């Protein structure tokens, strides 16, 4: 495998590649606040925390998908013509 930083990539550990102090959000933050945090930090994923416990990861795609689904559910059906 090609060398990366003088070490073979297959010998590197996850800790060598991870973000050491990632931006996180608490589990009870709104989707809008999470999205704003992503935009401010120029990131697409946020670890979701409950205190010190990682409880999930939310992504831009998760938020966009829910917005689209909500819009489809709220959209008015085609007007029906009565005769």
trRosetta pair geometry for C-beta under 8 A, 3 or more apart (Angstrom, degrees):
i j d omega theta_ij theta_ji phi_ij phi_ji
1 8 5.5 99 69 -168 104 90
1 9 4.8 -104 140 43 135 101
1 10 5.1 133 16 -18 151 102
2 9 6.7 37 70 -13 66 119
3 6 6.3 13 175 -115 118 14
3 7 6.8 136 -156 62 80 19
3 8 6.2 -57 -105 -86 64 49
3 9 7.7 -176 -132 -28 20 77
4 7 6.4 -39 70 66 69 71
4 8 7.8 67 24 -164 78 13
4 9 5.1 65 7 -76 122 89
4 12 6.9 -40 70 -35 119 147
7 11 5.7 -115 171 77 101 112
7 12 5.7 114 112 -69 125 93
7 16 7.9 -89 74 -158 147 162
8 11 4.6 74 72 9 94 108
8 12 7.4 -156 94 -22 50 82
9 12 5.6 -45 -153 15 41 117
12 16 4.4 -100 -171 61 103 150
12 17 6.7 85 140 -35 128 102
13 16 5.2 112 61 -6 65 99
14 17 6.1 -75 -159 45 41 99
14 18 5.6 42 153 -36 80 112
15 18 5.9 -46 -125 25 32 113
19 22 4.5 89 98 -76 123 87
22 47 5.6 87 102 8 136 122
23 37 6.5 -179 153 166 130 112
23 41 5.0 -73 -9 -118 168 169
23 43 6.4 174 46 19 127 155
23 46 6.5 -60 104 -124 91 90
24 46 6.5 127 -137 -178 37 85
24 47 4.6 -44 -114 78 94 95
24 48 7.1 156 -168 -98 88 17
24 49 4.8 41 162 -14 135 121
25 29 4.5 -81 174 27 115 151
25 33 7.2 143 -142 114 133 101
25 34 5.1 -75 -24 -106 176 89
25 37 6.0 167 -73 42 117 165
25 46 5.1 30 3 155 109 136
25 47 7.7 163 27 85 65 49
25 48 5.8 -29 73 -112 86 66
25 49 7.1 167 82 23 33 84
25 58 7.4 -38 50 34 130 125
26 29 5.3 120 62 -31 75 96
26 48 7.5 38 154 -164 15 70
26 49 5.8 -58 -109 74 47 83
26 50 7.2 85 -160 -98 74 42
27 48 5.4 85 -95 166 64 105
27 49 6.7 -118 -37 85 79 33
27 50 4.7 5 -16 -76 134 86
27 55 5.4 4 -87 59 123 144
27 56 7.5 93 -113 30 92 107
29 33 4.7 -113 177 84 103 128
29 34 5.5 123 110 -56 120 88
29 37 7.9 9 157 -12 155 139
30 33 4.6 97 57 6 83 100
30 34 7.0 -146 96 -4 45 85
31 34 5.6 -53 -148 37 34 114
31 35 6.2 36 153 -20 66 106
31 58 7.8 -147 -124 -175 76 149
31 63 5.4 152 -175 -124 109 100
31 66 6.8 -105 -135 80 161 145
32 35 5.7 -54 -148 36 30 112
32 36 6.3 32 153 -20 65 105
33 36 5.6 -51 -146 36 32 113
33 37 6.4 37 153 -22 64 103
34 37 5.7 -53 -152 33 31 113
34 38 6.6 35 149 -21 64 102
34 46 5.7 -149 -161 45 99 155
34 58 5.6 -6 173 92 151 146
34 63 6.9 -168 91 -77 113 132
35 38 5.6 -51 -152 32 34 114
35 39 6.5 32 152 -17 66 104
35 60 7.3 93 -124 -119 83 71
35 63 5.2 145 -79 -171 111 168
36 39 5.7 -54 -149 37 33 110
36 40 6.2 32 154 -19 67 108
37 40 5.8 -54 -144 38 30 111
37 41 6.1 7 163 1 65 115
37 46 6.4 64 98 -95 124 146
38 41 6.4 -73 -143 50 23 95
38 42 8.0 89 164 -87 55 3
38 43 5.3 -109 -144 76 69 73
38 44 6.3 67 -163 -109 122 25
38 45 7.8 98 -117 3 114 13
38 46 6.2 -104 -74 -41 93 114
38 60 6.0 168 157 -75 161 93
39 42 7.4 21 -173 -74 29 43
43 46 6.9 109 107 -69 125 74
44 59 6.0 20 148 -157 82 84
44 60 4.7 -65 -153 -4 80 117
44 61 7.9 42 175 -14 108 82
45 57 5.6 4 -175 177 107 111
45 58 7.2 161 -154 84 58 41
45 59 4.9 -23 -100 -101 78 79
45 60 7.6 -82 -63 -7 50 76
46 57 6.8 162 80 -158 40 64
46 58 5.2 -13 59 59 95 88
46 59 7.8 178 19 -82 67 35
47 54 5.6 -56 -172 -131 115 104
47 56 7.7 155 -161 93 51 40
47 57 5.5 -37 -103 -102 50 79
48 54 7.3 97 71 -161 53 62
48 55 5.4 -69 105 69 95 85
48 56 4.2 -5 50 68 123 85
48 57 6.4 -163 3 -86 88 22
48 58 5.6 74 -49 -14 118 98
49 52 7.1 -23 -166 -128 117 11
49 53 6.6 136 -159 73 70 45
49 54 6.1 -47 -100 -99 70 46
49 55 6.6 124 -135 12 19 90
50 53 4.9 -24 66 68 86 103
50 55 4.7 55 -8 -31 106 135
54 57 8.0 6 -177 -56 108 79
58 62 5.2 -113 -160 64 72 148
58 63 6.9 67 167 -46 109 93
59 62 4.7 112 54 -4 72 98
59 63 7.4 -141 98 1 46 83
60 63 5.8 -60 -156 38 36 109
60 64 6.1 32 152 -17 71 108
61 64 5.7 -54 -140 40 32 109
61 65 6.0 35 160 -23 66 107
62 65 6.0 -58 -149 35 24 111
62 66 6.6 19 156 -15 61 109
63 66 6.0 -60 -151 38 30 108
63 67 6.4 30 154 -20 66 107
64 67 5.7 -56 -148 35 32 112
64 68 6.3 29 156 -17 66 106
65 68 5.9 -57 -150 37 29 109
65 69 6.2 28 153 -17 65 109
66 69 5.6 -54 -143 39 32 111
66 70 6.1 33 157 -20 66 106
67 70 5.8 -54 -146 37 28 110
67 71 6.3 30 153 -20 63 108
68 71 5.6 -56 -149 36 30 113
68 72 6.4 31 154 -21 65 104
69 72 5.8 -54 -149 34 31 111
69 73 6.5 28 154 -17 64 106
70 73 5.8 -57 -150 37 32 110
70 74 6.2 18 157 -10 67 113
71 74 5.9 -64 -141 44 29 103
71 75 6.2 47 156 -45 65 98
72 75 5.7 -37 -147 7 30 118
76 79 7.8 17 139 -62 118 69
77 80 7.7 13 111 -36 112 94
